[in-house]
């Protein structure tokens, strides 16, 4: 669930590149961590739960303690 994140043009939508395995994207969508990945966009939109989980994992794995 760790993604390189970027903010959309409106600075409120958090997106991640979707050049990942489609099965993995489907699993993340089924868990409610990203919005539906099917479409022409080259990125997916995090759900609020997905964003929180991504930030939690980042802190656990990469933040200095």
PDB file of N, CA, C and O in Angstrom:
ATOM      1  N   UNK A   1       0.814  -1.193   0.000  1.00  0.00           N
ATOM      2  CA  UNK A   1       0.000   0.000   0.000  1.00  0.00           C
ATOM      3  C   UNK A   1       0.855   1.253   0.000  1.00  0.00           C
ATOM      4  O   UNK A   1       0.325   2.363  -0.042  1.00  0.00           O
ATOM      5  N   UNK A   2       2.151   1.096   0.046  1.00  0.00           N
ATOM      6  CA  UNK A   2       3.001   2.280  -0.043  1.00  0.00           C
ATOM      7  C   UNK A   2       3.115   2.702  -1.494  1.00  0.00           C
ATOM      8  O   UNK A   2       3.543   1.922  -2.346  1.00  0.00           O
ATOM      9  N   UNK A   3       2.742   3.901  -1.763  1.00  0.00           N
ATOM     10  CA  UNK A   3       2.785   4.467  -3.106  1.00  0.00           C
ATOM     11  C   UNK A   3       3.539   5.784  -3.046  1.00  0.00           C
ATOM     12  O   UNK A   3       3.567   6.459  -2.018  1.00  0.00           O
ATOM     13  N   UNK A   4       4.143   6.130  -4.159  1.00  0.00           N
ATOM     14  CA  UNK A   4       4.585   7.505  -4.284  1.00  0.00           C
ATOM     15  C   UNK A   4       3.327   8.295  -4.559  1.00  0.00           C
ATOM     16  O   UNK A   4       2.622   8.028  -5.533  1.00  0.00           O
ATOM     17  N   UNK A   5       3.039   9.260  -3.716  1.00  0.00           N
ATOM     18  CA  UNK A   5       1.789  10.006  -3.819  1.00  0.00           C
ATOM     19  C   UNK A   5       2.038  11.381  -4.412  1.00  0.00           C
ATOM     20  O   UNK A   5       3.129  11.940  -4.300  1.00  0.00           O
ATOM     21  N   UNK A   6       1.022  11.903  -5.034  1.00  0.00           N
ATOM     22  CA  UNK A   6       1.061  13.292  -5.473  1.00  0.00           C
ATOM     23  C   UNK A   6      -0.337  13.856  -5.373  1.00  0.00           C
ATOM     24  O   UNK A   6      -1.320  13.115  -5.382  1.00  0.00           O
ATOM     25  N   UNK A   7      -0.423  15.163  -5.280  1.00  0.00           N
ATOM     26  CA  UNK A   7      -1.713  15.821  -5.161  1.00  0.00           C
ATOM     27  C   UNK A   7      -2.194  16.236  -6.542  1.00  0.00           C
ATOM     28  O   UNK A   7      -1.419  16.695  -7.380  1.00  0.00           O
ATOM     29  N   UNK A   8      -3.480  16.065  -6.754  1.00  0.00           N
ATOM     30  CA  UNK A   8      -4.076  16.444  -8.026  1.00  0.00           C
ATOM     31  C   UNK A   8      -4.054  17.944  -8.219  1.00  0.00           C
ATOM     32  O   UNK A   8      -3.634  18.698  -7.341  1.00  0.00           O
ATOM     33  N   UNK A   9      -4.509  18.358  -9.368  1.00  0.00           N
ATOM     34  CA  UNK A   9      -4.479  19.775  -9.705  1.00  0.00           C
ATOM     35  C   UNK A   9      -5.272  20.628  -8.736  1.00  0.00           C
ATOM     36  O   UNK A   9      -5.032  21.830  -8.629  1.00  0.00           O
ATOM     37  N   UNK A  10      -6.222  20.017  -8.022  1.00  0.00           N
ATOM     38  CA  UNK A  10      -7.037  20.802  -7.095  1.00  0.00           C
ATOM     39  C   UNK A  10      -6.463  20.810  -5.682  1.00  0.00           C
ATOM     40  O   UNK A  10      -7.045  21.434  -4.796  1.00  0.00           O
ATOM     41  N   UNK A  11      -5.328  20.129  -5.444  1.00  0.00           N
ATOM     42  CA  UNK A  11      -4.620  20.084  -4.155  1.00  0.00           C
ATOM     43  C   UNK A  11      -5.409  19.414  -3.045  1.00  0.00           C
ATOM     44  O   UNK A  11      -5.004  19.481  -1.884  1.00  0.00           O
ATOM     45  N   UNK A  12      -6.521  18.771  -3.363  1.00  0.00           N
ATOM     46  CA  UNK A  12      -7.275  18.055  -2.333  1.00  0.00           C
ATOM     47  C   UNK A  12      -7.372  16.571  -2.639  1.00  0.00           C
ATOM     48  O   UNK A  12      -7.592  15.773  -1.728  1.00  0.00           O
ATOM     49  N   UNK A  13      -7.216  16.188  -3.882  1.00  0.00           N
ATOM     50  CA  UNK A  13      -7.308  14.788  -4.275  1.00  0.00           C
ATOM     51  C   UNK A  13      -5.919  14.174  -4.228  1.00  0.00           C
ATOM     52  O   UNK A  13      -4.990  14.675  -4.861  1.00  0.00           O
ATOM     53  N   UNK A  14      -5.780  13.092  -3.479  1.00  0.00           N
ATOM     54  CA  UNK A  14      -4.487  12.416  -3.385  1.00  0.00           C
ATOM     55  C   UNK A  14      -4.507  11.232  -4.330  1.00  0.00           C
ATOM     56  O   UNK A  14      -5.395  10.382  -4.266  1.00  0.00           O
ATOM     57  N   UNK A  15      -3.521  11.185  -5.203  1.00  0.00           N
ATOM     58  CA  UNK A  15      -3.464  10.151  -6.232  1.00  0.00           C
ATOM     59  C   UNK A  15      -2.151   9.386  -6.134  1.00  0.00           C
ATOM     60  O   UNK A  15      -1.198   9.839  -5.500  1.00  0.00           O
ATOM     61  N   UNK A  16      -2.119   8.223  -6.770  1.00  0.00           N
ATOM     62  CA  UNK A  16      -0.894   7.431  -6.897  1.00  0.00           C
ATOM     63  C   UNK A  16      -0.822   6.919  -8.319  1.00  0.00           C
ATOM     64  O   UNK A  16      -1.851   6.667  -8.946  1.00  0.00           O
ATOM     65  N   UNK A  17       0.388   6.762  -8.834  1.00  0.00           N
ATOM     66  CA  UNK A  17       0.545   6.199 -10.175  1.00  0.00           C
ATOM     67  C   UNK A  17      -0.018   4.799 -10.175  1.00  0.00           C
ATOM     68  O   UNK A  17       0.108   4.082  -9.182  1.00  0.00           O
ATOM     69  N   UNK A  18      -0.632   4.397 -11.261  1.00  0.00           N
ATOM     70  CA  UNK A  18      -1.242   3.071 -11.299  1.00  0.00           C
ATOM     71  C   UNK A  18      -0.529   2.119 -12.248  1.00  0.00           C
ATOM     72  O   UNK A  18      -1.175   1.286 -12.884  1.00  0.00           O
ATOM     73  N   UNK A  19       0.760   2.227 -12.352  1.00  0.00           N
ATOM     74  CA  UNK A  19       1.517   1.295 -13.180  1.00  0.00           C
ATOM     75  C   UNK A  19       1.895   0.059 -12.357  1.00  0.00           C
ATOM     76  O   UNK A  19       3.036  -0.402 -12.388  1.00  0.00           O
ATOM     77  N   UNK A  20       0.915  -0.460 -11.628  1.00  0.00           N
ATOM     78  CA  UNK A  20       1.084  -1.637 -10.798  1.00  0.00           C
ATOM     79  C   UNK A  20       0.247  -2.771 -11.369  1.00  0.00           C
ATOM     80  O   UNK A  20      -0.580  -2.563 -12.257  1.00  0.00           O
ATOM     81  N   UNK A  21       0.465  -3.948 -10.860  1.00  0.00           N
ATOM     82  CA  UNK A  21      -0.283  -5.127 -11.257  1.00  0.00           C
ATOM     83  C   UNK A  21      -1.791  -4.901 -11.078  1.00  0.00           C
ATOM     84  O   UNK A  21      -2.228  -4.426 -10.030  1.00  0.00           O
ATOM     85  N   UNK A  22      -2.573  -5.237 -12.091  1.00  0.00           N
ATOM     86  CA  UNK A  22      -4.022  -5.006 -12.038  1.00  0.00           C
ATOM     87  C   UNK A  22      -4.691  -5.814 -10.942  1.00  0.00           C
ATOM     88  O   UNK A  22      -5.640  -5.338 -10.318  1.00  0.00           O
ATOM     89  N   UNK A  23      -4.211  -7.034 -10.694  1.00  0.00           N
ATOM     90  CA  UNK A  23      -4.792  -7.830  -9.608  1.00  0.00           C
ATOM     91  C   UNK A  23      -4.573  -7.155  -8.261  1.00  0.00           C
ATOM     92  O   UNK A  23      -5.458  -7.154  -7.406  1.00  0.00           O
ATOM     93  N   UNK A  24      -3.392  -6.582  -8.079  1.00  0.00           N
ATOM     94  CA  UNK A  24      -3.109  -5.859  -6.832  1.00  0.00           C
ATOM     95  C   UNK A  24      -4.017  -4.638  -6.716  1.00  0.00           C
ATOM     96  O   UNK A  24      -4.533  -4.346  -5.637  1.00  0.00           O
ATOM     97  N   UNK A  25      -4.214  -3.922  -7.831  1.00  0.00           N
ATOM     98  CA  UNK A  25      -5.106  -2.758  -7.817  1.00  0.00           C
ATOM     99  C   UNK A  25      -6.530  -3.170  -7.460  1.00  0.00           C
ATOM    100  O   UNK A  25      -7.201  -2.484  -6.690  1.00  0.00           O
ATOM    101  N   UNK A  26      -6.988  -4.275  -8.011  1.00  0.00           N
ATOM    102  CA  UNK A  26      -8.332  -4.764  -7.692  1.00  0.00           C
ATOM    103  C   UNK A  26      -8.454  -5.104  -6.211  1.00  0.00           C
ATOM    104  O   UNK A  26      -9.472  -4.800  -5.589  1.00  0.00           O
ATOM    105  N   UNK A  27      -7.424  -5.734  -5.641  1.00  0.00           N
ATOM    106  CA  UNK A  27      -7.467  -6.069  -4.210  1.00  0.00           C
ATOM    107  C   UNK A  27      -7.518  -4.809  -3.355  1.00  0.00           C
ATOM    108  O   UNK A  27      -8.267  -4.755  -2.380  1.00  0.00           O
ATOM    109  N   UNK A  28      -6.727  -3.791  -3.710  1.00  0.00           N
ATOM    110  CA  UNK A  28      -6.757  -2.534  -2.953  1.00  0.00           C
ATOM    111  C   UNK A  28      -8.130  -1.876  -3.050  1.00  0.00           C
ATOM    112  O   UNK A  28      -8.627  -1.318  -2.071  1.00  0.00           O
ATOM    113  N   UNK A  29      -8.738  -1.941  -4.229  1.00  0.00           N
ATOM    114  CA  UNK A  29     -10.077  -1.378  -4.417  1.00  0.00           C
ATOM    115  C   UNK A  29     -11.105  -2.152  -3.595  1.00  0.00           C
ATOM    116  O   UNK A  29     -11.979  -1.548  -2.972  1.00  0.00           O
ATOM    117  N   UNK A  30     -11.009  -3.475  -3.587  1.00  0.00           N
ATOM    118  CA  UNK A  30     -11.960  -4.296  -2.824  1.00  0.00           C
ATOM    119  C   UNK A  30     -11.826  -4.054  -1.316  1.00  0.00           C
ATOM    120  O   UNK A  30     -12.799  -4.194  -0.576  1.00  0.00           O
ATOM    121  N   UNK A  31     -10.627  -3.694  -0.866  1.00  0.00           N
ATOM    122  CA  UNK A  31     -10.411  -3.391   0.552  1.00  0.00           C
ATOM    123  C   UNK A  31     -10.824  -1.962   0.899  1.00  0.00           C
ATOM    124  O   UNK A  31     -10.814  -1.576   2.068  1.00  0.00           O
ATOM    125  N   UNK A  32     -11.188  -1.178  -0.117  1.00  0.00           N
ATOM    126  CA  UNK A  32     -11.630   0.192   0.130  1.00  0.00           C
ATOM    127  C   UNK A  32     -10.498   1.186   0.309  1.00  0.00           C
ATOM    128  O   UNK A  32     -10.701   2.254   0.886  1.00  0.00           O
ATOM    129  N   UNK A  33      -9.298   0.849  -0.178  1.00  0.00           N
ATOM    130  CA  UNK A  33      -8.157   1.735  -0.006  1.00  0.00           C
ATOM    131  C   UNK A  33      -7.947   2.693  -1.173  1.00  0.00           C
ATOM    132  O   UNK A  33      -7.329   3.745  -1.010  1.00  0.00           O
ATOM    133  N   UNK A  34      -8.461   2.333  -2.352  1.00  0.00           N
ATOM    134  CA  UNK A  34      -8.419   3.220  -3.514  1.00  0.00           C
ATOM    135  C   UNK A  34      -9.784   3.188  -4.184  1.00  0.00           C
ATOM    136  O   UNK A  34     -10.549   2.236  -4.031  1.00  0.00           O
ATOM    137  N   UNK A  35     -10.073   4.246  -4.928  1.00  0.00           N
ATOM    138  CA  UNK A  35     -11.295   4.253  -5.729  1.00  0.00           C
ATOM    139  C   UNK A  35     -11.089   3.362  -6.940  1.00  0.00           C
ATOM    140  O   UNK A  35      -9.962   2.943  -7.207  1.00  0.00           O
ATOM    141  N   UNK A  36     -12.125   3.068  -7.663  1.00  0.00           N
ATOM    142  CA  UNK A  36     -12.087   2.137  -8.796  1.00  0.00           C
ATOM    143  C   UNK A  36     -10.930   2.472  -9.742  1.00  0.00           C
ATOM    144  O   UNK A  36     -10.889   3.571 -10.294  1.00  0.00           O
ATOM    145  N   UNK A  37      -9.986   1.536  -9.937  1.00  0.00           N
ATOM    146  CA  UNK A  37      -8.820   1.828 -10.781  1.00  0.00           C
ATOM    147  C   UNK A  37      -9.079   1.720 -12.279  1.00  0.00           C
ATOM    148  O   UNK A  37      -8.212   2.079 -13.076  1.00  0.00           O
ATOM    149  N   UNK A  38     -10.240   1.237 -12.676  1.00  0.00           N
ATOM    150  CA  UNK A  38     -10.528   1.054 -14.097  1.00  0.00           C
ATOM    151  C   UNK A  38     -10.805   2.414 -14.736  1.00  0.00           C
ATOM    152  O   UNK A  38     -11.625   3.189 -14.243  1.00  0.00           O
ATOM    153  N   UNK A  39     -10.123   2.684 -15.814  1.00  0.00           N
ATOM    154  CA  UNK A  39     -10.329   3.946 -16.523  1.00  0.00           C
ATOM    155  C   UNK A  39      -9.074   4.338 -17.279  1.00  0.00           C
ATOM    156  O   UNK A  39      -8.073   3.622 -17.264  1.00  0.00           O
ATOM    157  N   UNK A  40      -9.140   5.472 -17.934  1.00  0.00           N
ATOM    158  CA  UNK A  40      -8.031   5.922 -18.771  1.00  0.00           C
ATOM    159  C   UNK A  40      -6.975   6.718 -18.008  1.00  0.00           C
ATOM    160  O   UNK A  40      -5.872   6.929 -18.513  1.00  0.00           O
ATOM    161  N   UNK A  41      -7.303   7.155 -16.805  1.00  0.00           N
ATOM    162  CA  UNK A  41      -6.337   7.939 -16.026  1.00  0.00           C
ATOM    163  C   UNK A  41      -5.109   7.090 -15.706  1.00  0.00           C
ATOM    164  O   UNK A  41      -5.209   5.873 -15.550  1.00  0.00           O
ATOM    165  N   UNK A  42      -3.958   7.740 -15.611  1.00  0.00           N
ATOM    166  CA  UNK A  42      -2.723   7.029 -15.296  1.00  0.00           C
ATOM    167  C   UNK A  42      -2.456   7.006 -13.798  1.00  0.00           C
ATOM    168  O   UNK A  42      -1.362   6.651 -13.361  1.00  0.00           O
ATOM    169  N   UNK A  43      -3.452   7.381 -13.020  1.00  0.00           N
ATOM    170  CA  UNK A  43      -3.309   7.369 -11.564  1.00  0.00           C
ATOM    171  C   UNK A  43      -4.623   6.920 -10.934  1.00  0.00           C
ATOM    172  O   UNK A  43      -5.671   6.908 -11.581  1.00  0.00           O
ATOM    173  N   UNK A  44      -4.544   6.556  -9.673  1.00  0.00           N
ATOM    174  CA  UNK A  44      -5.743   6.187  -8.916  1.00  0.00           C
ATOM    175  C   UNK A  44      -5.894   7.160  -7.758  1.00  0.00           C
ATOM    176  O   UNK A  44      -4.931   7.810  -7.349  1.00  0.00           O
ATOM    177  N   UNK A  45      -7.103   7.254  -7.239  1.00  0.00           N
ATOM    178  CA  UNK A  45      -7.399   8.172  -6.141  1.00  0.00           C
ATOM    179  C   UNK A  45      -7.519   7.365  -4.857  1.00  0.00           C
ATOM    180  O   UNK A  45      -8.243   6.371  -4.798  1.00  0.00           O
ATOM    181  N   UNK A  46      -6.798   7.805  -3.829  1.00  0.00           N
ATOM    182  CA  UNK A  46      -6.901   7.171  -2.520  1.00  0.00           C
ATOM    183  C   UNK A  46      -8.263   7.483  -1.895  1.00  0.00           C
ATOM    184  O   UNK A  46      -8.818   8.563  -2.099  1.00  0.00           O
ATOM    185  N   UNK A  47      -8.786   6.537  -1.141  1.00  0.00           N
ATOM    186  CA  UNK A  47      -9.922   6.815  -0.267  1.00  0.00           C
ATOM    187  C   UNK A  47      -9.346   7.410   1.015  1.00  0.00           C
ATOM    188  O   UNK A  47      -8.136   7.326   1.228  1.00  0.00           O
ATOM    189  N   UNK A  48     -10.162   8.000   1.866  1.00  0.00           N
ATOM    190  CA  UNK A  48      -9.625   8.494   3.144  1.00  0.00           C
ATOM    191  C   UNK A  48      -8.943   7.389   3.954  1.00  0.00           C
ATOM    192  O   UNK A  48      -7.900   7.630   4.561  1.00  0.00           O
ATOM    193  N   UNK A  49      -9.516   6.180   3.975  1.00  0.00           N
ATOM    194  CA  UNK A  49      -8.888   5.058   4.684  1.00  0.00           C
ATOM    195  C   UNK A  49      -7.563   4.677   4.040  1.00  0.00           C
ATOM    196  O   UNK A  49      -6.594   4.380   4.739  1.00  0.00           O
ATOM    197  N   UNK A  50      -7.516   4.684   2.717  1.00  0.00           N
ATOM    198  CA  UNK A  50      -6.293   4.354   2.008  1.00  0.00           C
ATOM    199  C   UNK A  50      -5.182   5.346   2.281  1.00  0.00           C
ATOM    200  O   UNK A  50      -4.025   4.961   2.451  1.00  0.00           O
ATOM    201  N   UNK A  51      -5.530   6.618   2.323  1.00  0.00           N
ATOM    202  CA  UNK A  51      -4.550   7.651   2.612  1.00  0.00           C
ATOM    203  C   UNK A  51      -4.010   7.479   4.028  1.00  0.00           C
ATOM    204  O   UNK A  51      -2.802   7.567   4.247  1.00  0.00           O
ATOM    205  N   UNK A  52      -4.891   7.238   4.978  1.00  0.00           N
ATOM    206  CA  UNK A  52      -4.460   7.046   6.371  1.00  0.00           C
ATOM    207  C   UNK A  52      -3.539   5.830   6.493  1.00  0.00           C
ATOM    208  O   UNK A  52      -2.525   5.889   7.188  1.00  0.00           O
ATOM    209  N   UNK A  53      -3.887   4.736   5.827  1.00  0.00           N
ATOM    210  CA  UNK A  53      -3.063   3.528   5.886  1.00  0.00           C
ATOM    211  C   UNK A  53      -1.712   3.759   5.220  1.00  0.00           C
ATOM    212  O   UNK A  53      -0.692   3.283   5.720  1.00  0.00           O
ATOM    213  N   UNK A  54      -1.687   4.471   4.116  1.00  0.00           N
ATOM    214  CA  UNK A  54      -0.441   4.785   3.436  1.00  0.00           C
ATOM    215  C   UNK A  54       0.475   5.613   4.335  1.00  0.00           C
ATOM    216  O   UNK A  54       1.672   5.340   4.422  1.00  0.00           O
ATOM    217  N   UNK A  55      -0.075   6.607   4.993  1.00  0.00           N
ATOM    218  CA  UNK A  55       0.719   7.454   5.877  1.00  0.00           C
ATOM    219  C   UNK A  55       1.229   6.657   7.073  1.00  0.00           C
ATOM    220  O   UNK A  55       2.364   6.852   7.507  1.00  0.00           O
ATOM    221  N   UNK A  56       0.398   5.757   7.610  1.00  0.00           N
ATOM    222  CA  UNK A  56       0.804   4.918   8.732  1.00  0.00           C
ATOM    223  C   UNK A  56       1.980   4.016   8.332  1.00  0.00           C
ATOM    224  O   UNK A  56       2.965   3.921   9.065  1.00  0.00           O
ATOM    225  N   UNK A  57       1.878   3.365   7.186  1.00  0.00           N
ATOM    226  CA  UNK A  57       2.955   2.497   6.723  1.00  0.00           C
ATOM    227  C   UNK A  57       4.241   3.279   6.459  1.00  0.00           C
ATOM    228  O   UNK A  57       5.334   2.804   6.768  1.00  0.00           O
ATOM    229  N   UNK A  58       4.111   4.462   5.895  1.00  0.00           N
ATOM    230  CA  UNK A  58       5.295   5.282   5.653  1.00  0.00           C
ATOM    231  C   UNK A  58       6.012   5.583   6.961  1.00  0.00           C
ATOM    232  O   UNK A  58       7.234   5.455   7.044  1.00  0.00           O
ATOM    233  N   UNK A  59       5.258   5.982   7.984  1.00  0.00           N
ATOM    234  CA  UNK A  59       5.857   6.293   9.271  1.00  0.00           C
ATOM    235  C   UNK A  59       6.526   5.061   9.885  1.00  0.00           C
ATOM    236  O   UNK A  59       7.627   5.156  10.426  1.00  0.00           O
ATOM    237  N   UNK A  60       5.863   3.911   9.801  1.00  0.00           N
ATOM    238  CA  UNK A  60       6.420   2.687  10.377  1.00  0.00           C
ATOM    239  C   UNK A  60       7.699   2.254   9.666  1.00  0.00           C
ATOM    240  O   UNK A  60       8.633   1.780  10.313  1.00  0.00           O
ATOM    241  N   UNK A  61       7.754   2.408   8.363  1.00  0.00           N
ATOM    242  CA  UNK A  61       8.861   1.861   7.592  1.00  0.00           C
ATOM    243  C   UNK A  61      10.005   2.824   7.321  1.00  0.00           C
ATOM    244  O   UNK A  61      11.151   2.396   7.186  1.00  0.00           O
ATOM    245  N   UNK A  62       9.712   4.132   7.237  1.00  0.00           N
ATOM    246  CA  UNK A  62      10.728   5.065   6.778  1.00  0.00           C
ATOM    247  C   UNK A  62      11.037   6.225   7.713  1.00  0.00           C
ATOM    248  O   UNK A  62      12.073   6.869   7.550  1.00  0.00           O
ATOM    249  N   UNK A  63      10.188   6.514   8.675  1.00  0.00           N
ATOM    250  CA  UNK A  63      10.425   7.668   9.545  1.00  0.00           C
ATOM    251  C   UNK A  63      11.534   7.362  10.542  1.00  0.00           C
ATOM    252  O   UNK A  63      11.664   6.238  11.027  1.00  0.00           O
ATOM    253  N   UNK A  64      12.329   8.383  10.836  1.00  0.00           N
ATOM    254  CA  UNK A  64      13.371   8.222  11.844  1.00  0.00           C
ATOM    255  C   UNK A  64      12.720   8.099  13.210  1.00  0.00           C
ATOM    256  O   UNK A  64      11.728   8.759  13.520  1.00  0.00           O
ATOM    257  N   UNK A  65      13.303   7.245  13.999  1.00  0.00           N
ATOM    258  CA  UNK A  65      12.734   7.030  15.353  1.00  0.00           C
ATOM    259  C   UNK A  65      13.671   7.547  16.406  1.00  0.00           C
ATOM    260  O   UNK A  65      13.371   7.457  17.596  1.00  0.00           O
TER     261      UNK A  65
END
